[in-house]
């Protein structure tokens, strides 16, 4: 009997550290879900709600999301639920359930807002500010090709590829903070929003406009990636600048430009350009000045789609400081609504799904997903429930399939299980992440639904 007791204590002693570890892990991490108060859906088509974007961690062996509410689902699966015939005012209810004891950890409800696809006789003016997702025209299929939001006119400085007369404000690799800084180098995409206060107008860098004109006249030349990526799509504005000098052809008093050859800012005094300094001016984000300088129509809807470059590679998802980002976003909103008081600002929830761990870049995608989920929650916490002030949340990221939303390699360098392998098996290896190119057509659906709901028919 004594031997049995000794063995019992010995086994308990061995197991105690594991019990303690499990308890500590339980204390350190609690799963969570988040969803905006409104979900914009388009009539007559399948609207998908993927679980990975809205859950803090995708852990199907522990926690699942169950779908209910007053809406009618066309499918309710482990990773996705779909609504094919959305009804305005119906609800989507989510339950986060832990499967150890089948306890409901959290319940959320969101109201469906429906936009009628294909309806609209009058032109609706829309603009989108963003990063590579906007630069790659995630909106193109839904807004400009499928006719979901007919007679949409997009304004901006960069022409949408394949859509003459349609423009956006997408700049690949940019953060929100980038829109609050001056661009004065040859391969820096011109930022028209960052302007000196008062009567002054900043037009960019001479070397940049030289590059734009050179590129637009000979796009097939062997350009570097930076040259092509940053100078392309500005060609319609290049006519304002001299091909030889990069200066404005018909400057007005108080125009400001950066001369790269002189390495100096130049101010036009009404008769000639004179040297000045960046520090001689007070700078800020000025949407109204941007519109007036470039003679752009005021968009009734301004959508913003940023965040991936800001936070995807944060060191610790649990300790990200969003305070500066929130302040800058408030400035963008205030500047737009000051310029267009009757306009509606759509803050789009960006991608929370950066792909799977088997990817060509070797990126730590699960950690990136966690970082982006924290931004998702921050956007909902800080900017939701403000429709009375014409500030809206549009969940663009919820339509992204974390598993199949990106492209896969076929190159055996990555996909062959091991060297010399002769079988038919292959490893599914993603590339292009965190860009869900496959999902771009569906990512624009929620924005189309938002436009259709609020446009004047």
DOKOLLO-222418 format. One record per residue (C-alpha): x, z, y. Coordinates in nm, 2 decimals, padded with zeros to 4 digits. Example, Ala and Ser with C-alpha at 12.3 -4.5 7.8 and 13.67 -1.06 7.14 Angstrom:
@x=01.23 z=00.78 y=-00.45;
@x=01.37 z=00.71 y=-00.11;
! end
This chain:
@x=00.00 z=00.00 y=00.00;
@x=00.28 z=00.09 y=00.24;
@x=00.44 z=-00.25 y=00.17;
@x=00.12 z=-00.43 y=00.25;
@x=00.08 z=-00.24 y=00.58;
@x=00.44 z=-00.32 y=00.68;
@x=00.38 z=-00.69 y=00.61;
@x=00.06 z=-00.67 y=00.82;
@x=00.24 z=-00.52 y=01.12;
@x=00.52 z=-00.77 y=01.07;
@x=00.28 z=-01.07 y=01.08;
@x=00.10 z=-00.92 y=01.39;
@x=00.43 z=-00.88 y=01.56;
@x=00.51 z=-01.24 y=01.50;
@x=00.17 z=-01.36 y=01.62;
@x=00.15 z=-01.15 y=01.94;
@x=00.37 z=-01.37 y=02.15;
@x=00.15 z=-01.67 y=02.06;
@x=-00.16 z=-01.48 y=02.15;
@x=00.00 z=-01.38 y=02.48;
@x=00.10 z=-01.74 y=02.54;
@x=-00.24 z=-01.87 y=02.47;
@x=-00.39 z=-01.61 y=02.71;
@x=-00.14 z=-01.69 y=02.98;
@x=-00.21 z=-02.06 y=02.94;
@x=-00.58 z=-01.98 y=02.97;
@x=-00.52 z=-01.79 y=03.29;
@x=-00.30 z=-02.06 y=03.44;
@x=-00.53 z=-02.36 y=03.37;
@x=-00.91 z=-02.40 y=03.39;
@x=-01.05 z=-02.74 y=03.36;
@x=-01.28 z=-02.88 y=03.63;
@x=-01.49 z=-03.18 y=03.74;
@x=-01.58 z=-03.31 y=04.08;
@x=-01.83 z=-03.57 y=04.21;
@x=-01.95 z=-03.66 y=04.56;
@x=-02.31 z=-03.56 y=04.65;
@x=-02.41 z=-03.93 y=04.66;
@x=-02.32 z=-04.22 y=04.42;
@x=-02.37 z=-04.57 y=04.56;
@x=-02.49 z=-04.81 y=04.30;
@x=-02.59 z=-05.18 y=04.30;
@x=-02.92 z=-05.30 y=04.17;
@x=-02.94 z=-05.55 y=03.89;
@x=-02.60 z=-05.48 y=03.73;
@x=-02.41 z=-05.22 y=03.52;
@x=-02.28 z=-04.93 y=03.72;
@x=-02.01 z=-04.74 y=03.53;
@x=-01.91 z=-04.37 y=03.56;
@x=-01.59 z=-04.31 y=03.38;
@x=-01.50 z=-03.95 y=03.28;
@x=-01.12 z=-03.96 y=03.33;
@x=-01.14 z=-04.01 y=03.71;
@x=-01.37 z=-03.71 y=03.77;
@x=-01.22 z=-03.46 y=03.53;
@x=-00.92 z=-03.24 y=03.61;
@x=-00.75 z=-03.32 y=03.28;
@x=-00.87 z=-03.56 y=03.02;
@x=-00.86 z=-03.33 y=02.71;
@x=-01.12 z=-03.46 y=02.47;
@x=-01.01 z=-03.22 y=02.20;
@x=-01.11 z=-02.93 y=02.41;
@x=-01.35 z=-03.03 y=02.70;
@x=-01.61 z=-03.30 y=02.73;
@x=-01.85 z=-03.42 y=03.00;
@x=-02.21 z=-03.45 y=02.91;
@x=-02.44 z=-03.67 y=03.12;
@x=-02.80 z=-03.59 y=03.21;
@x=-03.03 z=-03.58 y=03.52;
@x=-03.34 z=-03.78 y=03.61;
@x=-03.17 z=-04.12 y=03.60;
@x=-03.20 z=-04.35 y=03.30;
@x=-02.87 z=-04.44 y=03.13;
@x=-02.81 z=-04.76 y=02.95;
@x=-02.53 z=-04.58 y=02.76;
@x=-02.38 z=-04.23 y=02.74;
@x=-02.05 z=-04.22 y=02.56;
@x=-01.75 z=-03.99 y=02.55;
@x=-01.55 z=-04.17 y=02.81;
@x=-01.81 z=-04.35 y=03.02;
@x=-02.18 z=-04.36 y=03.11;
@x=-02.36 z=-04.66 y=03.26;
@x=-02.67 z=-04.71 y=03.47;
@x=-02.80 z=-05.06 y=03.47;
@x=-03.12 z=-05.01 y=03.67;
@x=-03.04 z=-04.74 y=03.92;
@x=-03.34 z=-04.59 y=04.10;
@x=-03.29 z=-04.45 y=04.45;
@x=-03.32 z=-04.07 y=04.46;
@x=-03.27 z=-04.02 y=04.09;
@x=-02.99 z=-03.78 y=03.99;
@x=-02.68 z=-03.78 y=03.78;
@x=-02.60 z=-03.44 y=03.63;
@x=-02.27 z=-03.36 y=03.47;
@x=-02.19 z=-03.07 y=03.25;
@x=-01.83 z=-02.98 y=03.17;
@x=-01.84 z=-02.83 y=02.82;
@x=-01.56 z=-02.65 y=02.64;
@x=-01.59 z=-02.72 y=02.27;
@x=-01.42 z=-02.41 y=02.15;
@x=-01.74 z=-02.21 y=02.19;
@x=-01.96 z=-02.49 y=02.34;
@x=-01.98 z=-02.31 y=02.67;
@x=-02.08 z=-02.50 y=02.99;
@x=-01.80 z=-02.45 y=03.23;
@x=-01.95 z=-02.63 y=03.53;
@x=-02.25 z=-02.83 y=03.62;
@x=-02.27 z=-03.09 y=03.91;
@x=-02.55 z=-03.31 y=04.03;
@x=-02.53 z=-03.62 y=04.25;
@x=-02.80 z=-03.83 y=04.40;
@x=-02.81 z=-04.21 y=04.34;
@x=-02.83 z=-04.43 y=04.65;
@x=-02.91 z=-04.79 y=04.57;
@x=-02.81 z=-05.11 y=04.75;
@x=-03.00 z=-05.42 y=04.67;
@x=-02.77 z=-05.69 y=04.56;
@x=-02.79 z=-06.03 y=04.73;
@x=-03.01 z=-05.93 y=05.01;
@x=-02.93 z=-05.99 y=05.38;
@x=-02.99 z=-06.27 y=05.63;
@x=-02.78 z=-06.14 y=05.92;
@x=-02.41 z=-06.12 y=05.92;
@x=-02.26 z=-05.77 y=05.85;
@x=-01.92 z=-05.70 y=06.00;
@x=-01.69 z=-05.50 y=05.77;
@x=-01.33 z=-05.39 y=05.78;
@x=-01.11 z=-05.21 y=05.52;
@x=-00.79 z=-05.02 y=05.59;
@x=-00.57 z=-04.95 y=05.29;
@x=-00.26 z=-04.99 y=05.07;
@x=-00.18 z=-05.23 y=04.79;
@x=-00.53 z=-05.20 y=04.64;
@x=-00.67 z=-05.35 y=04.97;
@x=-00.37 z=-05.58 y=05.00;
@x=-00.46 z=-05.71 y=04.65;
@x=-00.82 z=-05.75 y=04.75;
@x=-01.00 z=-05.51 y=04.52;
@x=-01.31 z=-05.59 y=04.72;
@x=-01.29 z=-05.97 y=04.69;
@x=-01.51 z=-06.02 y=04.38;
@x=-01.79 z=-05.79 y=04.49;
@x=-01.80 z=-05.87 y=04.87;
@x=-01.69 z=-06.23 y=04.90;
@x=-01.73 z=-06.41 y=04.57;
@x=-02.03 z=-06.27 y=04.37;
@x=-02.27 z=-06.26 y=04.66;
@x=-02.36 z=-05.89 y=04.61;
@x=-02.32 z=-05.84 y=04.99;
@x=-02.41 z=-06.18 y=05.14;
@x=-02.30 z=-06.29 y=05.49;
@x=-02.02 z=-06.02 y=05.49;
@x=-01.77 z=-06.10 y=05.76;
@x=-01.45 z=-05.91 y=05.72;
@x=-01.23 z=-05.85 y=06.03;
@x=-00.86 z=-05.76 y=06.05;
@x=-00.52 z=-05.92 y=06.10;
@x=-00.44 z=-06.03 y=05.75;
@x=-00.63 z=-06.32 y=05.60;
@x=-00.77 z=-06.26 y=05.25;
@x=-00.60 z=-06.49 y=05.00;
@x=-00.83 z=-06.77 y=04.90;
@x=-01.09 z=-06.67 y=05.15;
@x=-01.03 z=-06.85 y=05.49;
@x=-01.18 z=-06.67 y=05.78;
@x=-01.20 z=-06.33 y=05.60;
@x=-00.95 z=-06.06 y=05.69;
@x=-00.84 z=-05.71 y=05.58;
@x=-00.59 z=-05.44 y=05.69;
@x=-00.42 z=-05.38 y=05.35;
@x=-00.04 z=-05.30 y=05.35;
@x=00.12 z=-05.25 y=05.01;
@x=00.31 z=-04.92 y=04.97;
@x=00.17 z=-04.76 y=05.28;
@x=00.06 z=-04.40 y=05.32;
@x=-00.19 z=-04.27 y=05.57;
@x=00.10 z=-04.14 y=05.77;
@x=00.24 z=-04.49 y=05.79;
@x=-00.06 z=-04.59 y=06.01;
@x=00.06 z=-04.32 y=06.25;
@x=00.40 z=-04.47 y=06.31;
@x=00.54 z=-04.77 y=06.49;
@x=00.65 z=-05.09 y=06.31;
@x=00.95 z=-05.26 y=06.48;
@x=01.15 z=-05.42 y=06.20;
@x=01.16 z=-05.78 y=06.06;
@x=01.00 z=-05.70 y=05.73;
@x=00.77 z=-05.42 y=05.84;
@x=00.41 z=-05.54 y=05.83;
@x=00.27 z=-05.51 y=06.19;
@x=00.05 z=-05.20 y=06.24;
@x=-00.19 z=-05.28 y=06.52;
@x=-00.35 z=-04.93 y=06.53;
@x=-00.05 z=-04.73 y=06.66;
@x=-00.06 z=-04.79 y=07.03;
@x=00.08 z=-04.64 y=07.35;
@x=-00.18 z=-04.45 y=07.55;
@x=-00.34 z=-04.58 y=07.87;
@x=-00.31 z=-04.94 y=07.99;
@x=-00.02 z=-05.04 y=07.76;
@x=-00.05 z=-05.26 y=07.45;
@x=00.20 z=-05.28 y=07.17;
@x=00.23 z=-05.62 y=06.99;
@x=00.50 z=-05.56 y=06.74;
@x=00.86 z=-05.69 y=06.68;
@x=01.00 z=-06.03 y=06.78;
@x=01.18 z=-06.06 y=06.45;
@x=00.86 z=-05.99 y=06.25;
@x=00.66 z=-06.26 y=06.43;
@x=00.95 z=-06.51 y=06.39;
@x=00.94 z=-06.43 y=06.02;
@x=00.56 z=-06.48 y=06.00;
@x=00.59 z=-06.82 y=06.17;
@x=00.88 z=-06.93 y=05.94;
@x=00.69 z=-06.81 y=05.63;
@x=00.36 z=-06.98 y=05.73;
@x=00.54 z=-07.31 y=05.80;
@x=00.73 z=-07.31 y=05.47;
@x=00.57 z=-07.06 y=05.22;
@x=00.74 z=-07.23 y=04.92;
@x=01.09 z=-07.14 y=05.04;
@x=01.27 z=-06.89 y=04.83;
@x=01.17 z=-06.57 y=05.01;
@x=01.26 z=-06.22 y=04.92;
@x=00.98 z=-05.99 y=04.79;
@x=00.98 z=-05.79 y=05.11;
@x=00.96 z=-06.10 y=05.33;
@x=00.68 z=-06.26 y=05.14;
@x=00.48 z=-05.93 y=05.08;
@x=00.49 z=-05.81 y=05.43;
@x=00.48 z=-06.13 y=05.64;
@x=00.22 z=-06.32 y=05.44;
@x=-00.14 z=-06.34 y=05.55;
@x=-00.06 z=-06.29 y=05.93;
@x=-00.04 z=-06.67 y=06.00;
@x=-00.36 z=-06.69 y=06.20;
@x=-00.22 z=-06.45 y=06.46;
@x=00.13 z=-06.61 y=06.47;
@x=00.01 z=-06.87 y=06.72;
@x=00.02 z=-06.61 y=07.00;
@x=00.40 z=-06.58 y=06.97;
@x=00.69 z=-06.81 y=07.05;
@x=00.85 z=-06.96 y=06.74;
@x=01.21 z=-06.93 y=06.89;
@x=01.20 z=-06.59 y=07.06;
@x=00.91 z=-06.40 y=06.89;
@x=00.78 z=-06.30 y=07.23;
@x=00.41 z=-06.35 y=07.33;
@x=00.35 z=-06.70 y=07.47;
@x=00.11 z=-06.58 y=07.74;
@x=00.19 z=-06.22 y=07.81;
@x=-00.02 z=-06.00 y=08.03;
@x=00.10 z=-05.71 y=08.25;
@x=00.17 z=-05.40 y=08.05;
@x=00.22 z=-05.58 y=07.72;
@x=00.49 z=-05.41 y=07.51;
@x=00.71 z=-05.57 y=07.24;
@x=01.02 z=-05.47 y=07.05;
@x=01.31 z=-05.71 y=07.08;
@x=01.52 z=-05.69 y=06.76;
@x=01.81 z=-05.88 y=06.91;
@x=01.84 z=-05.64 y=07.20;
@x=01.73 z=-05.34 y=06.99;
@x=01.51 z=-05.24 y=07.27;
@x=01.14 z=-05.22 y=07.36;
@x=01.04 z=-05.46 y=07.63;
@x=00.76 z=-05.42 y=07.89;
@x=00.61 z=-05.71 y=08.08;
@x=00.56 z=-05.62 y=08.44;
@x=00.35 z=-05.92 y=08.53;
@x=00.64 z=-06.15 y=08.60;
@x=00.92 z=-06.07 y=08.35;
@x=01.01 z=-05.85 y=08.05;
@x=01.21 z=-05.53 y=08.13;
@x=01.38 z=-05.29 y=07.89;
@x=01.21 z=-04.96 y=07.82;
@x=01.21 z=-04.69 y=07.55;
@x=00.97 z=-04.57 y=07.28;
@x=00.99 z=-04.22 y=07.43;
@x=00.86 z=-04.35 y=07.77;
@x=00.51 z=-04.37 y=07.62;
@x=00.26 z=-04.14 y=07.45;
@x=00.15 z=-04.29 y=07.12;
@x=-00.16 z=-04.24 y=06.91;
@x=-00.40 z=-04.41 y=06.66;
@x=-00.63 z=-04.62 y=06.88;
@x=-00.90 z=-04.83 y=06.70;
@x=-01.07 z=-04.94 y=07.02;
@x=-00.75 z=-05.08 y=07.17;
@x=-00.67 z=-05.26 y=06.84;
@x=-01.01 z=-05.43 y=06.85;
@x=-00.98 z=-05.54 y=07.22;
@x=-00.62 z=-05.66 y=07.19;
@x=-00.69 z=-05.89 y=06.91;
@x=-01.04 z=-05.99 y=07.03;
@x=-01.21 z=-05.86 y=06.71;
@x=-01.58 z=-05.80 y=06.65;
@x=-01.67 z=-05.43 y=06.61;
@x=-01.73 z=-05.36 y=06.24;
@x=-02.05 z=-05.18 y=06.16;
@x=-01.87 z=-05.04 y=05.85;
@x=-01.51 z=-04.93 y=05.84;
@x=-01.39 z=-04.84 y=05.49;
@x=-01.06 z=-04.66 y=05.42;
@x=-00.89 z=-04.67 y=05.08;
@x=-00.56 z=-04.48 y=05.08;
@x=-00.40 z=-04.19 y=04.90;
@x=-00.21 z=-04.32 y=04.60;
@x=00.12 z=-04.36 y=04.78;
@x=00.06 z=-04.03 y=04.96;
@x=00.02 z=-03.80 y=04.66;
@x=00.07 z=-03.98 y=04.32;
@x=00.43 z=-03.86 y=04.28;
@x=00.38 z=-03.51 y=04.42;
@x=00.61 z=-03.25 y=04.24;
@x=00.33 z=-03.01 y=04.15;
@x=-00.03 z=-03.11 y=04.14;
@x=-00.14 z=-02.75 y=04.18;
@x=00.04 z=-02.69 y=04.51;
@x=-00.02 z=-03.01 y=04.72;
@x=-00.08 z=-02.94 y=05.09;
@x=-00.35 z=-03.18 y=05.22;
@x=-00.38 z=-03.03 y=05.56;
@x=-00.18 z=-03.30 y=05.75;
@x=-00.35 z=-03.58 y=05.56;
@x=-00.69 z=-03.43 y=05.65;
@x=-00.60 z=-03.41 y=06.02;
@x=-00.48 z=-03.77 y=06.03;
@x=-00.80 z=-03.89 y=05.85;
@x=-01.01 z=-03.70 y=06.10;
@x=-00.82 z=-03.89 y=06.38;
@x=-00.89 z=-04.22 y=06.22;
@x=-01.26 z=-04.14 y=06.19;
@x=-01.28 z=-04.01 y=06.54;
@x=-01.10 z=-04.31 y=06.69;
@x=-01.33 z=-04.56 y=06.50;
@x=-01.65 z=-04.38 y=06.59;
@x=-01.54 z=-04.35 y=06.95;
@x=-01.49 z=-04.73 y=06.96;
@x=-01.80 z=-04.81 y=06.75;
@x=-02.04 z=-04.51 y=06.80;
@x=-02.31 z=-04.67 y=06.58;
@x=-02.07 z=-04.75 y=06.31;
@x=-02.04 z=-04.59 y=05.97;
@x=-01.71 z=-04.47 y=05.82;
@x=-01.67 z=-04.50 y=05.45;
@x=-01.40 z=-04.28 y=05.30;
@x=-01.34 z=-04.43 y=04.96;
@x=-01.22 z=-04.20 y=04.68;
@x=-00.90 z=-04.37 y=04.55;
@x=-00.79 z=-04.42 y=04.20;
@x=-00.75 z=-04.10 y=03.99;
@x=-00.65 z=-04.31 y=03.69;
@x=-00.29 z=-04.43 y=03.68;
@x=-00.29 z=-04.55 y=03.32;
@x=-00.16 z=-04.42 y=02.99;
@x=00.18 z=-04.26 y=02.90;
@x=00.29 z=-04.57 y=02.71;
@x=00.38 z=-04.79 y=03.01;
@x=00.65 z=-05.02 y=03.10;
@x=00.77 z=-04.82 y=03.40;
@x=00.80 z=-04.50 y=03.20;
@x=00.58 z=-04.33 y=03.46;
@x=00.45 z=-03.98 y=03.39;
@x=00.09 z=-04.10 y=03.43;
@x=-00.09 z=-03.79 y=03.32;
@x=00.08 z=-03.59 y=03.59;
@x=00.00 z=-03.87 y=03.84;
@x=-00.36 z=-03.85 y=03.73;
@x=-00.36 z=-03.48 y=03.80;
@x=-00.21 z=-03.53 y=04.15;
@x=-00.47 z=-03.79 y=04.24;
@x=-00.75 z=-03.57 y=04.10;
@x=-00.65 z=-03.30 y=04.34;
@x=-00.68 z=-03.55 y=04.63;
@x=-01.02 z=-03.65 y=04.49;
@x=-01.14 z=-03.29 y=04.51;
@x=-00.99 z=-03.25 y=04.85;
@x=-01.18 z=-03.55 y=04.99;
@x=-01.51 z=-03.42 y=04.84;
@x=-01.45 z=-03.07 y=04.97;
@x=-01.35 z=-03.17 y=05.32;
@x=-01.55 z=-03.49 y=05.40;
@x=-01.87 z=-03.48 y=05.19;
@x=-02.21 z=-03.38 y=05.33;
@x=-02.13 z=-03.54 y=05.67;
@x=-02.37 z=-03.84 y=05.67;
@x=-02.54 z=-03.70 y=05.98;
@x=-02.21 z=-03.78 y=06.16;
@x=-02.19 z=-04.13 y=06.00;
@x=-01.91 z=-04.02 y=05.77;
@x=-01.97 z=-04.12 y=05.41;
@x=-01.79 z=-04.08 y=05.07;
@x=-01.79 z=-04.39 y=04.85;
@x=-01.65 z=-04.33 y=04.50;
@x=-01.44 z=-04.63 y=04.44;
@x=-01.22 z=-04.46 y=04.18;
@x=-01.50 z=-04.37 y=03.94;
@x=-01.53 z=-04.72 y=03.81;
@x=-01.17 z=-04.73 y=03.69;
@x=-01.11 z=-04.73 y=03.31;
@x=-00.79 z=-04.53 y=03.26;
@x=-00.73 z=-04.69 y=02.92;
@x=-00.83 z=-05.06 y=02.96;
@x=-00.83 z=-05.10 y=03.34;
@x=-00.47 z=-05.22 y=03.35;
@x=-00.28 z=-05.51 y=03.19;
@x=-00.08 z=-05.48 y=02.86;
@x=00.26 z=-05.62 y=02.77;
@x=00.31 z=-05.87 y=02.49;
@x=00.69 z=-05.86 y=02.52;
@x=00.83 z=-05.73 y=02.19;
@x=01.10 z=-05.54 y=02.38;
@x=00.83 z=-05.28 y=02.46;
@x=00.57 z=-05.33 y=02.20;
@x=00.77 z=-05.35 y=01.87;
@x=00.75 z=-05.01 y=01.70;
@x=01.12 z=-05.01 y=01.62;
@x=01.42 z=-05.24 y=01.60;
@x=01.40 z=-05.48 y=01.30;
@x=01.03 z=-05.40 y=01.24;
@x=00.87 z=-05.68 y=01.04;
@x=00.51 z=-05.56 y=01.03;
@x=00.21 z=-05.67 y=01.24;
@x=00.16 z=-05.34 y=01.42;
@x=00.23 z=-05.32 y=01.80;
@x=00.24 z=-05.04 y=02.06;
@x=-00.01 z=-05.09 y=02.34;
@x=00.21 z=-05.07 y=02.65;
@x=00.07 z=-05.10 y=03.00;
@x=00.22 z=-05.27 y=03.30;
@x=00.11 z=-05.30 y=03.65;
@x=00.01 z=-04.94 y=03.67;
@x=-00.10 z=-04.77 y=03.88;
@x=-00.28 z=-05.09 y=03.98;
@x=-00.59 z=-05.14 y=03.76;
@x=-00.61 z=-05.51 y=03.82;
@x=-00.86 z=-05.55 y=03.54;
@x=-01.10 z=-05.31 y=03.72;
@x=-01.07 z=-05.46 y=04.07;
@x=-01.40 z=-05.65 y=04.03;
@x=-01.59 z=-05.34 y=03.95;
@x=-01.41 z=-05.12 y=04.20;
@x=-01.57 z=-05.31 y=04.48;
@x=-01.92 z=-05.26 y=04.35;
@x=-01.98 z=-04.91 y=04.50;
@x=-01.86 z=-05.05 y=04.84;
@x=-02.10 z=-05.34 y=04.81;
@x=-02.38 z=-05.10 y=04.73;
@x=-02.29 z=-04.89 y=05.04;
@x=-02.29 z=-05.20 y=05.26;
@x=-02.62 z=-05.32 y=05.12;
@x=-02.78 z=-04.98 y=05.17;
@x=-02.69 z=-04.94 y=05.53;
@x=-02.68 z=-05.30 y=05.66;
@x=-02.96 z=-05.43 y=05.88;
@x=-03.14 z=-05.67 y=05.65;
! end
